[in-house]
C-alpha cells in the first residue's frame, strides 16, 4: 500500500516459500518476503520498505519526524508480542498446548484493546489523520479477525471494528489486493 500510495511502480513477483527461486536467494539469502530490490538497494523488511517508499513521496505525511517514534513503538508491539499471538490464533495446530481462548484474551488485552482505546480519541491510531502506523498494523489485525469473522462483532471493540472496516474497504487497499500467479526463475519477464 505504501508503494502504491507513493506512486512507485513495482514489478510484483509472487513466490512460493516452499520453492524459493534462486533469483530471490541471490538478492536476499535469508529467503523471506517481502523483499524490495531497486537498482543496488535491497530492503528485506515490510516496515523498512514502507518507510523507504514514504521518503520518496509522502503527500499526506503518513510519516513525519513528529510521528516516527510513536509509529515505531506501535510497530514493535505489532511485530513482537501481537505477531506471536496472531500465529498462535491463526495456526492452533502448531500450538496444541495453548488455548485459543487464552490467546484471544492476551491479544485483546495486550494489543487489540489498546488500539480500540486509541481509536476512541481519534479516527486513526495517531489522531485525526491516517498514518503509517495504521497502514502497517491493520493487515495484521485483519488476519486476526479473519480467523473467526464473528469474533469482532462480539468483541465489544467497536472502534477497532470501524477502523478495520474503513481500511479493508478503502480504494487503496482494494487496488493492491490482487492475486498473482506464482513466479519462478523460468517465468518470462
OpenMM code with the backbone's topology and positions (N, CA, C; nanometers):
from openmm import Vec3, app, unit

residues = "UNK UNK UNK UNK UNK UNK UNK UNK UNK UNK UNK UNK UNK UNK UNK UNK UNK UNK UNK UNK UNK UNK UNK UNK UNK UNK UNK UNK UNK UNK UNK UNK UNK UNK UNK UNK UNK UNK UNK UNK UNK UNK UNK UNK UNK UNK UNK UNK UNK UNK UNK UNK UNK UNK UNK UNK UNK UNK UNK UNK UNK UNK UNK UNK UNK UNK UNK UNK UNK UNK UNK UNK UNK UNK UNK UNK UNK UNK UNK UNK UNK UNK UNK UNK UNK UNK UNK UNK UNK UNK UNK UNK UNK UNK UNK UNK UNK UNK UNK UNK UNK UNK UNK UNK UNK UNK UNK UNK UNK UNK UNK UNK UNK UNK UNK UNK UNK UNK UNK UNK UNK UNK UNK UNK UNK UNK UNK UNK UNK UNK UNK UNK UNK UNK UNK UNK UNK UNK UNK UNK UNK UNK UNK UNK UNK UNK UNK UNK UNK UNK UNK UNK UNK UNK UNK UNK UNK UNK UNK UNK UNK UNK UNK UNK UNK UNK UNK UNK UNK UNK UNK UNK UNK UNK UNK UNK UNK UNK UNK UNK UNK UNK UNK UNK UNK UNK UNK UNK UNK".split()
positions = [
    Vec3(0.0824, -0.1190, 0.0000),
    Vec3(0.0000, 0.0000, 0.0000),
    Vec3(0.0868, 0.1253, 0.0000),
    Vec3(0.1956, 0.1248, 0.0761),
    Vec3(0.2820, 0.2426, 0.0809),
    Vec3(0.3462, 0.2679, -0.0545),
    Vec3(0.3836, 0.1625, -0.1236),
    Vec3(0.4421, 0.1792, -0.2560),
    Vec3(0.3397, 0.2380, -0.3534),
    Vec3(0.2166, 0.1876, -0.3498),
    Vec3(0.1114, 0.2393, -0.4374),
    Vec3(0.0785, 0.3838, -0.4022),
    Vec3(0.0643, 0.4122, -0.2741),
    Vec3(0.0347, 0.5475, -0.2270),
    Vec3(0.1435, 0.6454, -0.2709),
    Vec3(0.2692, 0.6007, -0.2659),
    Vec3(0.3816, 0.6857, -0.3033),
    Vec3(0.4015, 0.6931, -0.4541),
    Vec3(0.3228, 0.6175, -0.5282),
    Vec3(0.3316, 0.6206, -0.6745),
    Vec3(0.4561, 0.5547, -0.7298),
    Vec3(0.5113, 0.4600, -0.6566),
    Vec3(0.6333, 0.3925, -0.7003),
    Vec3(0.5938, 0.2679, -0.7786),
    Vec3(0.6263, 0.2658, -0.9072),
    Vec3(0.5916, 0.1467, -0.9859),
    Vec3(0.6788, 0.0286, -0.9442),
    Vec3(0.6163, -0.0870, -0.9300),
    Vec3(0.6891, -0.2072, -0.8915),
    Vec3(0.6451, -0.3245, -0.9782),
    Vec3(0.7342, -0.4184, -0.9910),
    Vec3(0.7004, -0.5467, -1.0521),
    Vec3(0.6873, -0.6444, -0.9362),
    Vec3(0.5685, -0.6982, -0.9189),
    Vec3(0.5442, -0.7902, -0.8080),
    Vec3(0.5668, -0.9325, -0.8555),
    Vec3(0.6432, -1.0055, -0.7786),
    Vec3(0.6689, -1.1463, -0.8068),
    Vec3(0.6215, -1.2268, -0.6874),
    Vec3(0.5113, -1.2935, -0.7058),
    Vec3(0.4571, -1.3822, -0.6025),
    Vec3(0.5392, -1.5103, -0.6050),
    Vec3(0.5941, -1.5482, -0.4907),
    Vec3(0.6756, -1.6689, -0.4882),
    Vec3(0.6208, -1.7682, -0.3869),
    Vec3(0.6574, -1.8935, -0.4060),
    Vec3(0.6253, -1.9978, -0.3102),
    Vec3(0.7435, -2.0102, -0.2153),
    Vec3(0.7161, -1.9978, -0.0851),
    Vec3(0.8253, -2.0103, 0.0116),
    Vec3(0.8767, -2.1535, 0.0208),
    Vec3(0.8006, -2.2469, -0.0328),
    Vec3(0.8465, -2.3865, -0.0362),
    Vec3(0.9417, -2.4106, -0.1527),
    Vec3(0.9336, -2.3248, -0.2532),
    Vec3(1.0187, -2.3372, -0.3726),
    Vec3(1.0778, -2.2003, -0.4042),
    Vec3(1.1656, -2.1532, -0.3173),
    Vec3(1.2218, -2.0191, -0.3326),
    Vec3(1.3088, -2.0124, -0.4580),
    Vec3(1.2792, -1.9177, -0.5449),
    Vec3(1.3602, -1.9043, -0.6660),
    Vec3(1.5038, -1.8632, -0.6334),
    Vec3(1.5972, -1.9108, -0.7134),
    Vec3(1.7385, -1.8766, -0.6946),
    Vec3(1.7586, -1.7255, -0.7032),
    Vec3(1.6798, -1.6581, -0.7868),
    Vec3(1.6946, -1.5125, -0.8004),
    Vec3(1.6592, -1.4400, -0.6703),
    Vec3(1.5622, -1.4913, -0.5939),
    Vec3(1.5306, -1.4330, -0.4631),
    Vec3(1.6470, -1.4542, -0.3674),
    Vec3(1.6962, -1.5760, -0.3612),
    Vec3(1.8053, -1.6090, -0.2689),
    Vec3(1.9346, -1.5356, -0.3051),
    Vec3(1.9511, -1.5015, -0.4327),
    Vec3(2.0703, -1.4273, -0.4750),
    Vec3(2.0709, -1.2855, -0.4182),
    Vec3(1.9532, -1.2231, -0.4084),
    Vec3(1.9495, -1.0862, -0.3553),
    Vec3(1.9212, -1.0838, -0.2060),
    Vec3(1.8604, -1.1904, -0.1542),
    Vec3(1.8242, -1.1967, -0.0126),
    Vec3(1.8427, -1.3399, 0.0373),
    Vec3(1.9614, -1.3748, 0.0805),
    Vec3(1.9897, -1.5126, 0.1216),
    Vec3(1.8997, -1.5669, 0.2323),
    Vec3(1.8431, -1.4800, 0.3155),
    Vec3(1.7559, -1.5316, 0.4207),
    Vec3(1.6259, -1.5855, 0.3634),
    Vec3(1.5898, -1.5446, 0.2434),
    Vec3(1.4765, -1.6044, 0.1721),
    Vec3(1.3398, -1.5771, 0.2301),
    Vec3(1.3234, -1.4650, 0.2994),
    Vec3(1.1910, -1.4297, 0.3495),
    Vec3(1.1317, -1.3208, 0.2603),
    Vec3(1.0046, -1.2987, 0.2756),
    Vec3(0.9376, -1.1961, 0.1957),
    Vec3(0.8689, -1.0986, 0.2897),
    Vec3(0.8470, -0.9776, 0.2471),
    Vec3(0.8784, -0.9239, 0.1147),
    Vec3(1.0248, -0.8814, 0.1046),
    Vec3(1.0673, -0.8651, -0.0185),
    Vec3(1.1987, -0.8093, -0.0499),
    Vec3(1.1759, -0.7082, -0.1606),
    Vec3(1.2353, -0.5920, -0.1450),
    Vec3(1.2307, -0.4901, -0.2485),
    Vec3(1.3709, -0.4728, -0.3024),
    Vec3(1.3832, -0.4809, -0.4335),
    Vec3(1.5117, -0.4536, -0.4982),
    Vec3(1.4911, -0.3358, -0.5919),
    Vec3(1.5736, -0.2337, -0.5740),
    Vec3(1.5716, -0.1163, -0.6605),
    Vec3(1.7160, -0.0832, -0.6923),
    Vec3(1.7565, -0.1116, -0.8136),
    Vec3(1.8968, -0.0980, -0.8531),
    Vec3(1.9828, -0.1779, -0.7555),
    Vec3(2.0767, -0.1127, -0.6873),
    Vec3(2.1655, -0.1835, -0.5943),
    Vec3(2.1093, -0.1921, -0.4526),
    Vec3(1.9938, -0.1341, -0.4307),
    Vec3(1.9316, -0.1329, -0.2983),
    Vec3(1.8449, -0.2569, -0.2798),
    Vec3(1.8613, -0.3252, -0.1658),
    Vec3(1.7766, -0.4380, -0.1294),
    Vec3(1.7235, -0.4120, 0.0106),
    Vec3(1.5913, -0.4141, 0.0252),
    Vec3(1.5281, -0.3937, 0.1552),
    Vec3(1.4459, -0.5184, 0.1845),
    Vec3(1.4662, -0.5767, 0.3047),
    Vec3(1.4087, -0.7070, 0.3346),
    Vec3(1.2995, -0.7071, 0.4414),
    Vec3(1.2562, -0.5941, 0.4874),
    Vec3(1.1513, -0.5896, 0.5893),
    Vec3(1.0378, -0.4994, 0.5411),
    Vec3(0.9147, -0.5424, 0.5672),
    Vec3(0.7969, -0.4660, 0.5239),
    Vec3(0.8013, -0.3219, 0.5725),
    Vec3(0.8263, -0.3043, 0.7001),
    Vec3(0.8250, -0.1707, 0.7580),
    Vec3(0.9333, -0.0827, 0.6958),
    Vec3(1.0498, -0.1402, 0.6723),
    Vec3(1.1581, -0.0648, 0.6086),
    Vec3(1.1221, -0.0274, 0.4648),
    Vec3(1.0548, -0.1173, 0.3963),
    Vec3(1.0094, -0.0884, 0.2593),
    Vec3(0.9097, 0.0274, 0.2625),
    Vec3(0.8173, 0.0223, 0.3574),
    Vec3(0.7170, 0.1288, 0.3683),
    Vec3(0.7833, 0.2631, 0.3972),
    Vec3(0.8758, 0.2650, 0.4906),
    Vec3(0.9443, 0.3899, 0.5243),
    Vec3(1.0250, 0.4414, 0.4049),
    Vec3(1.0902, 0.3531, 0.3338),
    Vec3(1.1653, 0.3927, 0.2145),
    Vec3(1.0712, 0.4564, 0.1126),
    Vec3(0.9569, 0.3930, 0.0890),
    Vec3(0.8612, 0.4470, -0.0084),
    Vec3(0.8139, 0.5860, 0.0323),
    Vec3(0.7840, 0.6027, 0.1599),
    Vec3(0.7346, 0.7322, 0.2072),
    Vec3(0.8420, 0.8397, 0.2014),
    Vec3(0.9669, 0.8013, 0.2105),
    Vec3(1.0746, 0.9001, 0.1960),
    Vec3(1.0879, 0.9451, 0.0506),
    Vec3(1.0361, 0.8644, -0.0429),
    Vec3(1.0369, 0.9039, -0.1834),
    Vec3(0.9253, 1.0054, -0.2109),
    Vec3(0.8066, 0.9768, -0.1549),
    Vec3(0.6916, 1.0649, -0.1778),
    Vec3(0.5847, 1.0337, -0.0734),
    Vec3(0.5469, 1.1332, 0.0033),
    Vec3(0.4512, 1.1165, 0.1123),
    Vec3(0.3621, 1.2411, 0.1189),
    Vec3(0.2702, 1.2555, 0.0230),
    Vec3(0.1932, 1.3802, 0.0130),
    Vec3(0.1056, 1.4121, 0.1334),
    Vec3(0.0577, 1.3113, 0.2048),
    Vec3(-0.0303, 1.3357, 0.3193),
    Vec3(0.0418, 1.3195, 0.4532),
    Vec3(0.1724, 1.3090, 0.4476),
    Vec3(0.2565, 1.2943, 0.5672),
    Vec3(0.2119, 1.1785, 0.6562),
    Vec3(0.2095, 1.0592, 0.5984),
    Vec3(0.1834, 0.9394, 0.6771),
    Vec3(0.2930, 0.9192, 0.7812),
    Vec3(0.4132, 0.9641, 0.7479),
    Vec3(0.5260, 0.9511, 0.8393),
    Vec3(0.5950, 1.0865, 0.8479),
    Vec3(0.6064, 1.1375, 0.9677),
    Vec3(0.6748, 1.2651, 0.9873),
    Vec3(0.7717, 1.2498, 1.1035),
    Vec3(0.8582, 1.3464, 1.1191),
    Vec3(0.9539, 1.3432, 1.2303),
    Vec3(0.8797, 1.3371, 1.3636),
    Vec3(0.7634, 1.4023, 1.3701),
    Vec3(0.6857, 1.4046, 1.4945),
    Vec3(0.6200, 1.2699, 1.5254),
    Vec3(0.5913, 1.1913, 1.4230),
    Vec3(0.5188, 1.0655, 1.4456),
    Vec3(0.6060, 0.9407, 1.4363),
    Vec3(0.7292, 0.9548, 1.3920),
    Vec3(0.8101, 0.8351, 1.3670),
    Vec3(0.8341, 0.7519, 1.4924),
    Vec3(0.8647, 0.8150, 1.6055),
    Vec3(0.8923, 0.7376, 1.7273),
    Vec3(0.7699, 0.6619, 1.7762),
    Vec3(0.6548, 0.7268, 1.7801),
    Vec3(0.5341, 0.6578, 1.8270),
    Vec3(0.4918, 0.5505, 1.7263),
    Vec3(0.5129, 0.5757, 1.5992),
    Vec3(0.4853, 0.4727, 1.4980),
    Vec3(0.5751, 0.3518, 1.5216),
    Vec3(0.7027, 0.3765, 1.5459),
    Vec3(0.7963, 0.2667, 1.5745),
    Vec3(0.7505, 0.1854, 1.6962),
    Vec3(0.6996, 0.2539, 1.7990),
    Vec3(0.6517, 0.1839, 1.9184),
    Vec3(0.5333, 0.0923, 1.8859),
    Vec3(0.4388, 0.1419, 1.8060),
    Vec3(0.3254, 0.0589, 1.7648),
    Vec3(0.3730, -0.0615, 1.6847),
    Vec3(0.4675, -0.0388, 1.5949),
    Vec3(0.5175, -0.1485, 1.5106),
    Vec3(0.5887, -0.2533, 1.5960),
    Vec3(0.6648, -0.2101, 1.6957),
    Vec3(0.7317, -0.3064, 1.7850),
    Vec3(0.6302, -0.3941, 1.8565),
    Vec3(0.5214, -0.3355, 1.9035),
    Vec3(0.4170, -0.4143, 1.9710),
    Vec3(0.3510, -0.5112, 1.8728),
    Vec3(0.3303, -0.4638, 1.7521),
    Vec3(0.2674, -0.5465, 1.6497),
    Vec3(0.3591, -0.6617, 1.6091),
    Vec3(0.4824, -0.6286, 1.5746),
    Vec3(0.5742, -0.7287, 1.5209),
    Vec3(0.6284, -0.8236, 1.6271),
    Vec3(0.6185, -0.7848, 1.7529),
    Vec3(0.6669, -0.8700, 1.8621),
    Vec3(0.5549, -0.9509, 1.9224),
    Vec3(0.4988, -0.9041, 2.0339),
    Vec3(0.4003, -0.9855, 2.1062),
    Vec3(0.2734, -1.0149, 2.0260),
    Vec3(0.2232, -0.9186, 1.9504),
    Vec3(0.0973, -0.9451, 1.8794),
    Vec3(0.1175, -1.0462, 1.7675),
    Vec3(0.2265, -1.0367, 1.6940),
    Vec3(0.2511, -1.1310, 1.5840),
    Vec3(0.2603, -1.2734, 1.6380),
    Vec3(0.3225, -1.2900, 1.7536),
    Vec3(0.3310, -1.4229, 1.8156),
    Vec3(0.1904, -1.4746, 1.8482),
    Vec3(0.1073, -1.3890, 1.9057),
    Vec3(-0.0299, -1.4288, 1.9390),
    Vec3(-0.1124, -1.4536, 1.8120),
    Vec3(-0.0897, -1.3735, 1.7098),
    Vec3(-0.1590, -1.3949, 1.5822),
    Vec3(-0.1260, -1.5336, 1.5270),
    Vec3(-0.0005, -1.5708, 1.5296),
    Vec3(0.0389, -1.7039, 1.4808),
    Vec3(-0.0273, -1.8141, 1.5630),
    Vec3(-0.0329, -1.7966, 1.6948),
    Vec3(-0.0960, -1.8968, 1.7808),
    Vec3(-0.2457, -1.9088, 1.7491),
    Vec3(-0.3082, -1.7966, 1.7221),
    Vec3(-0.4524, -1.7939, 1.6950),
    Vec3(-0.4836, -1.8466, 1.5552),
    Vec3(-0.3993, -1.8095, 1.4607),
    Vec3(-0.4212, -1.8456, 1.3202),
    Vec3(-0.3844, -1.9923, 1.2920),
    Vec3(-0.2862, -2.0437, 1.3632),
    Vec3(-0.2375, -2.1801, 1.3403),
    Vec3(-0.2415, -2.2611, 1.4701),
    Vec3(-0.3592, -2.2858, 1.5252),
    Vec3(-0.3665, -2.3532, 1.6559),
    Vec3(-0.3072, -2.4936, 1.6545),
    Vec3(-0.3050, -2.5600, 1.5392),
    Vec3(-0.2474, -2.6943, 1.5333),
    Vec3(-0.0973, -2.6926, 1.5595),
    Vec3(-0.0319, -2.5802, 1.5387),
    Vec3(0.1113, -2.5682, 1.5670),
    Vec3(0.1378, -2.5442, 1.7159),
    Vec3(0.0331, -2.5062, 1.7878),
    Vec3(0.0467, -2.4724, 1.9303),
    Vec3(-0.0588, -2.5493, 2.0111),
    Vec3(-0.0515, -2.6815, 2.0136),
    Vec3(-0.1565, -2.7605, 2.0782),
    Vec3(-0.1676, -2.7390, 2.2293),
    Vec3(-0.0628, -2.6872, 2.2916),
    Vec3(-0.0664, -2.6683, 2.4368),
    Vec3(-0.1198, -2.5315, 2.4781),
    Vec3(-0.1582, -2.4496, 2.3808),
    Vec3(-0.2057, -2.3144, 2.4106),
    Vec3(-0.3527, -2.3047, 2.3729),
    Vec3(-0.4347, -2.2591, 2.4652),
    Vec3(-0.5780, -2.2498, 2.4363),
    Vec3(-0.6081, -2.1262, 2.3527),
    Vec3(-0.7015, -2.1428, 2.2607),
    Vec3(-0.7433, -2.0306, 2.1762),
    Vec3(-0.8035, -1.9184, 2.2597),
    Vec3(-0.8765, -1.9548, 2.3619),
    Vec3(-0.9394, -1.8540, 2.4475),
    Vec3(-0.8340, -1.7683, 2.5170),
    Vec3(-0.7289, -1.8330, 2.5657),
    Vec3(-0.6212, -1.7590, 2.6318),
    Vec3(-0.5479, -1.6699, 2.5319),
    Vec3(-0.5237, -1.7205, 2.4133),
    Vec3(-0.4582, -1.6408, 2.3098),
    Vec3(-0.5424, -1.5199, 2.2744),
    Vec3(-0.6707, -1.5409, 2.2582),
    Vec3(-0.7626, -1.4318, 2.2255),
    Vec3(-0.7647, -1.3284, 2.3383),
    Vec3(-0.7687, -1.3749, 2.4595),
    Vec3(-0.7693, -1.2850, 2.5747),
    Vec3(-0.6410, -1.2023, 2.5804),
    Vec3(-0.5270, -1.2660, 2.5598),
    Vec3(-0.3995, -1.1947, 2.5627),
    Vec3(-0.3901, -1.0940, 2.4488),
    Vec3(-0.4316, -1.1346, 2.3290),
    Vec3(-0.4256, -1.0441, 2.2139),
    Vec3(-0.5125, -0.9220, 2.2367),
    Vec3(-0.6281, -0.9435, 2.2975),
    Vec3(-0.7197, -0.8329, 2.3244),
    Vec3(-0.6623, -0.7394, 2.4302),
    Vec3(-0.6109, -0.7954, 2.5383),
    Vec3(-0.5623, -0.7084, 2.6455),
    Vec3(-0.4304, -0.6402, 2.6099),
    Vec3(-0.3427, -0.7083, 2.5382),
    Vec3(-0.2114, -0.6521, 2.5079),
    Vec3(-0.2096, -0.5580, 2.3878),
    Vec3(-0.2993, -0.5808, 2.2905),
    Vec3(-0.2853, -0.5042, 2.1657),
    Vec3(-0.4171, -0.4537, 2.1085),
    Vec3(-0.5130, -0.5424, 2.0902),
    Vec3(-0.6373, -0.5013, 2.0247),
    Vec3(-0.7176, -0.4042, 2.1100),
    Vec3(-0.7222, -0.4286, 2.2395),
    Vec3(-0.7910, -0.3363, 2.3299),
    Vec3(-0.7251, -0.1991, 2.3324),
    Vec3(-0.5914, -0.1925, 2.3458),
    Vec3(-0.5255, -0.0625, 2.3398),
    Vec3(-0.5469, 0.0106, 2.2069),
    Vec3(-0.5530, -0.0624, 2.0966),
    Vec3(-0.5850, 0.0027, 1.9690),
    Vec3(-0.7242, 0.0633, 1.9776),
    Vec3(-0.8197, -0.0140, 2.0280),
    Vec3(-0.9569, 0.0354, 2.0408),
    Vec3(-0.9614, 0.1624, 2.1266),
    Vec3(-0.8845, 0.1638, 2.2343),
    Vec3(-0.8808, 0.2816, 2.3225),
    Vec3(-0.8243, 0.4035, 2.2497),
    Vec3(-0.7199, 0.3838, 2.1704),
    Vec3(-0.6636, 0.4956, 2.0930),
    Vec3(-0.7651, 0.5475, 1.9922),
    Vec3(-0.8388, 0.4555, 1.9314),
    Vec3(-0.9351, 0.4944, 1.8281),
    Vec3(-1.0567, 0.5653, 1.8865),
    Vec3(-1.0775, 0.5560, 2.0166),
    Vec3(-1.1831, 0.6343, 2.0809),
    Vec3(-1.1487, 0.7829, 2.0773),
    Vec3(-1.0194, 0.8128, 2.0763),
    Vec3(-0.9715, 0.9510, 2.0796),
    Vec3(-0.9701, 1.0165, 1.9423),
    Vec3(-0.9564, 0.9370, 1.8383),
    Vec3(-0.9477, 0.9886, 1.7023),
    Vec3(-0.9728, 0.8770, 1.6044),
    Vec3(-0.9953, 0.9123, 1.4812),
    Vec3(-1.0306, 0.8131, 1.3792),
    Vec3(-0.9163, 0.7164, 1.3474),
    Vec3(-0.7936, 0.7567, 1.3811),
    Vec3(-0.6768, 0.6758, 1.3461),
    Vec3(-0.5858, 0.6609, 1.4675),
    Vec3(-0.4879, 0.5745, 1.4567),
    Vec3(-0.4023, 0.5442, 1.5715),
    Vec3(-0.3292, 0.6659, 1.6274),
    Vec3(-0.2907, 0.7575, 1.5405),
    Vec3(-0.2157, 0.8735, 1.5876),
    Vec3(-0.2991, 1.0006, 1.5871),
    Vec3(-0.4298, 0.9852, 1.5786),
    Vec3(-0.5146, 1.1045, 1.5848),
    Vec3(-0.6135, 1.1155, 1.4708),
    Vec3(-0.6320, 1.2369, 1.4209),
    Vec3(-0.7391, 1.2608, 1.3243),
    Vec3(-0.7077, 1.2234, 1.1799),
    Vec3(-0.5799, 1.1914, 1.1496),
    Vec3(-0.5493, 1.1555, 1.0106),
    Vec3(-0.4720, 1.0248, 1.0027),
    Vec3(-0.4880, 0.9608, 0.8908),
    Vec3(-0.4238, 0.8321, 0.8674),
    Vec3(-0.2720, 0.8473, 0.8740),
    Vec3(-0.2062, 0.7425, 0.9199),
    Vec3(-0.0602, 0.7445, 0.9303),
    Vec3(-0.0037, 0.6088, 0.8920),
    Vec3(0.1266, 0.6041, 0.8866),
    Vec3(0.1940, 0.4783, 0.8584),
    Vec3(0.1597, 0.3728, 0.9631),
    Vec3(0.1382, 0.4135, 1.0868),
    Vec3(0.1027, 0.3167, 1.1915),
    Vec3(-0.0240, 0.2414, 1.1529),
    Vec3(-0.1244, 0.3116, 1.1027),
    Vec3(-0.2494, 0.2462, 1.0611),
    Vec3(-0.2245, 0.1479, 0.9473),
    Vec3(-0.1521, 0.1943, 0.8468),
    Vec3(-0.1300, 0.1135, 0.7268),
    Vec3(-0.0443, -0.0088, 0.7570),
    Vec3(0.0506, 0.0044, 0.8470),
    Vec3(0.1393, -0.1077, 0.8789),
    Vec3(0.0731, -0.2115, 0.9679),
    Vec3(-0.0201, -0.1684, 1.0528),
    Vec3(-0.0772, -0.2586, 1.1527),
    Vec3(-0.2082, -0.3230, 1.1093),
    Vec3(-0.2920, -0.2512, 1.0351),
    Vec3(-0.4242, -0.3074, 1.0093),
    Vec3(-0.4217, -0.4410, 0.9353),
    Vec3(-0.3249, -0.4702, 0.8460),
    Vec3(-0.3271, -0.6032, 0.7823),
    Vec3(-0.3142, -0.7181, 0.8829),
    Vec3(-0.2409, -0.6953, 0.9917),
    Vec3(-0.2265, -0.7995, 1.0941),
    Vec3(-0.3561, -0.8148, 1.1734),
    Vec3(-0.4200, -0.7027, 1.2026),
    Vec3(-0.5493, -0.7079, 1.2718),
    Vec3(-0.6512, -0.7758, 1.1811),
    Vec3(-0.6439, -0.7484, 1.0526),
    Vec3(-0.7331, -0.8125, 0.9545),
    Vec3(-0.7141, -0.9639, 0.9564),
    Vec3(-0.5896, -1.0090, 0.9563),
    Vec3(-0.5630, -1.1528, 0.9620),
    Vec3(-0.6224, -1.2138, 1.0881),
    Vec3(-0.6056, -1.1443, 1.1989),
    Vec3(-0.6578, -1.1932, 1.3257),
    Vec3(-0.8095, -1.2052, 1.3182),
    Vec3(-0.8745, -1.1014, 1.2687),
    Vec3(-1.0208, -1.1004, 1.2610),
    Vec3(-1.0732, -1.2052, 1.1639),
    Vec3(-0.9963, -1.2393, 1.0624),
    Vec3(-1.0414, -1.3366, 0.9621),
    Vec3(-1.0448, -1.4794, 1.0149),
    Vec3(-0.9736, -1.5071, 1.1226),
    Vec3(-0.9749, -1.6423, 1.1799),
    Vec3(-1.1163, -1.6791, 1.2232),
    Vec3(-1.1833, -1.5859, 1.2878),
    Vec3(-1.3207, -1.6063, 1.3326),
    Vec3(-1.3966, -1.4758, 1.3051),
    Vec3(-1.4583, -1.4643, 1.1871),
    Vec3(-1.5234, -1.3383, 1.1499),
    Vec3(-1.6296, -1.2899, 1.2484),
    Vec3(-1.6921, -1.3810, 1.3222),
    Vec3(-1.7923, -1.3383, 1.4207),
    Vec3(-1.7285, -1.2757, 1.5449),
    Vec3(-1.6018, -1.3066, 1.5684),
    Vec3(-1.5366, -1.2599, 1.6893),
    Vec3(-1.5423, -1.1076, 1.7030),
    Vec3(-1.5081, -1.0368, 1.5968),
    Vec3(-1.5004, -0.8909, 1.6080),
    Vec3(-1.6368, -0.8301, 1.6405),
    Vec3(-1.7444, -0.8928, 1.5897),
    Vec3(-1.8784, -0.8429, 1.6215),
    Vec3(-1.9118, -0.8627, 1.7685),
    Vec3(-1.8580, -0.9669, 1.8271),
    Vec3(-1.8878, -0.9999, 1.9667),
    Vec3(-1.7859, -0.9424, 2.0649),
    Vec3(-1.6792, -0.8839, 2.0131),
    Vec3(-1.5678, -0.8414, 2.0976),
    Vec3(-1.5948, -0.7166, 2.1803),
    Vec3(-1.6885, -0.6342, 2.1369),
    Vec3(-1.7106, -0.5063, 2.2039),
    Vec3(-1.6098, -0.4004, 2.1639),
    Vec3(-1.5213, -0.4335, 2.0701),
    Vec3(-1.4191, -0.3396, 2.0232),
    Vec3(-1.4726, -0.2608, 1.9035),
    Vec3(-1.5706, -0.1797, 1.9306),
    Vec3(-1.6451, -0.1057, 1.8279),
    Vec3(-1.5547, -0.0170, 1.7413),
    Vec3(-1.4639, 0.0540, 1.8038),
    Vec3(-1.3796, 0.1471, 1.7297),
    Vec3(-1.2773, 0.0721, 1.6443),
    Vec3(-1.2274, -0.0386, 1.6966),
    Vec3(-1.1371, -0.1243, 1.6202),
    Vec3(-1.2080, -0.1780, 1.4971),
    Vec3(-1.3311, -0.2226, 1.5142),
    Vec3(-1.4084, -0.2774, 1.4022),
    Vec3(-1.4310, -0.1706, 1.2945),
    Vec3(-1.4677, -0.0497, 1.3340),
    Vec3(-1.4890, 0.0581, 1.2366),
    Vec3(-1.3601, 0.0898, 1.1614),
    Vec3(-1.2504, 0.0986, 1.2355),
    Vec3(-1.1193, 0.1273, 1.1774),
    Vec3(-1.0787, 0.0186, 1.0786),
    Vec3(-1.0970, -0.1059, 1.1185),
    Vec3(-1.0623, -0.2178, 1.0317),
    Vec3(-1.1481, -0.2168, 0.9056),
    Vec3(-1.2781, -0.1964, 0.9211),
    Vec3(-1.3666, -0.1913, 0.8037),
    Vec3(-1.3279, -0.0790, 0.7095),
    Vec3(-1.2958, 0.0375, 0.7646),
    Vec3(-1.2566, 0.1503, 0.6790),
    Vec3(-1.1352, 0.1148, 0.5944),
    Vec3(-1.0369, 0.0523, 0.6566),
    Vec3(-0.9148, 0.0186, 0.5829),
    Vec3(-0.9364, -0.0926, 0.4811),
    Vec3(-1.0114, -0.1949, 0.5185),
    Vec3(-1.0299, -0.3073, 0.4260),
    Vec3(-1.1219, -0.2711, 0.3094),
    Vec3(-1.1987, -0.1657, 0.3241),
    Vec3(-1.2867, -0.1213, 0.2157),
    Vec3(-1.2303, -0.0009, 0.1409),
    Vec3(-1.1114, 0.0433, 0.1774),
    Vec3(-1.0541, 0.1620, 0.1141),
    Vec3(-1.0131, 0.1334, -0.0305),
    Vec3(-1.0279, 0.2318, -0.1172),
    Vec3(-0.9850, 0.2133, -0.2563),
    Vec3(-0.8371, 0.1758, -0.2683),
    Vec3(-0.7523, 0.2313, -0.1821),
    Vec3(-0.6100, 0.1982, -0.1892),
    Vec3(-0.5869, 0.0509, -0.1572),
    Vec3(-0.6456, 0.0015, -0.0501),
    Vec3(-0.6300, -0.1395, -0.0142),
    Vec3(-0.6837, -0.2295, -0.1253),
    Vec3(-0.8039, -0.1993, -0.1727),
    Vec3(-0.8639, -0.2817, -0.2784),
    Vec3(-0.7808, -0.2789, -0.4064),
    Vec3(-0.7136, -0.1674, -0.4320),
    Vec3(-0.6341, -0.1564, -0.5552),
    Vec3(-0.5079, -0.2421, -0.5523),
    Vec3(-0.4616, -0.2796, -0.4330),
    Vec3(-0.3385, -0.3587, -0.4261),
    Vec3(-0.3633, -0.5059, -0.3931),
    Vec3(-0.4862, -0.5416, -0.3673),
    Vec3(-0.5166, -0.6787, -0.3278),
    Vec3(-0.5486, -0.7664, -0.4487),
    Vec3(-0.4461, -0.7941, -0.5247),
    Vec3(-0.4608, -0.8801, -0.6421),
    Vec3(-0.3917, -1.0130, -0.6150),
    Vec3(-0.4446, -1.1162, -0.6728),
    Vec3(-0.3774, -1.2459, -0.6696),
    Vec3(-0.2862, -1.2520, -0.7918),
    Vec3(-0.1642, -1.2931, -0.7705),
    Vec3(-0.0676, -1.3055, -0.8790),
    Vec3(-0.0293, -1.4524, -0.8934),
    Vec3(-0.0017, -1.4941, -1.0142),
    Vec3(0.0458, -1.6319, -1.0293),
    Vec3(0.1850, -1.6452, -0.9667),
    Vec3(0.2156, -1.7645, -0.9206),
    Vec3(0.3461, -1.7899, -0.8611),
    Vec3(0.4539, -1.7717, -0.9670),
    Vec3(0.5540, -1.6946, -0.9294),
    Vec3(0.6655, -1.6650, -1.0210),
    Vec3(0.7795, -1.7617, -0.9948),
    Vec3(0.8417, -1.8064, -1.1029),
    Vec3(0.9591, -1.8937, -1.0961),
    Vec3(1.0691, -1.8275, -1.1773),
    Vec3(1.1927, -1.8672, -1.1545),
    Vec3(1.3026, -1.8095, -1.2316),
    Vec3(1.2827, -1.8284, -1.3812),
    Vec3(1.2064, -1.9290, -1.4197),
    Vec3(1.1837, -1.9536, -1.5618),
    Vec3(1.0650, -1.8747, -1.6175),
    Vec3(0.9941, -1.8012, -1.5314),
    Vec3(0.8798, -1.7219, -1.5764),
    Vec3(0.9301, -1.6075, -1.6626),
    Vec3(0.8722, -1.5905, -1.7835),
    Vec3(0.9171, -1.4798, -1.8692),
    Vec3(0.8877, -1.3450, -1.8030),
    Vec3(0.9761, -1.2496, -1.8236),
    Vec3(0.9574, -1.1168, -1.7628),
    Vec3(0.8660, -1.0312, -1.8489),
] * unit.nanometer
topology = app.Topology()
chain = topology.addChain("A")
for resn in residues:
    res = topology.addResidue(resn, chain)
    for name in ("N", "CA", "C"):
        topology.addAtom(name, app.Element.getBySymbol(name[0]), res)
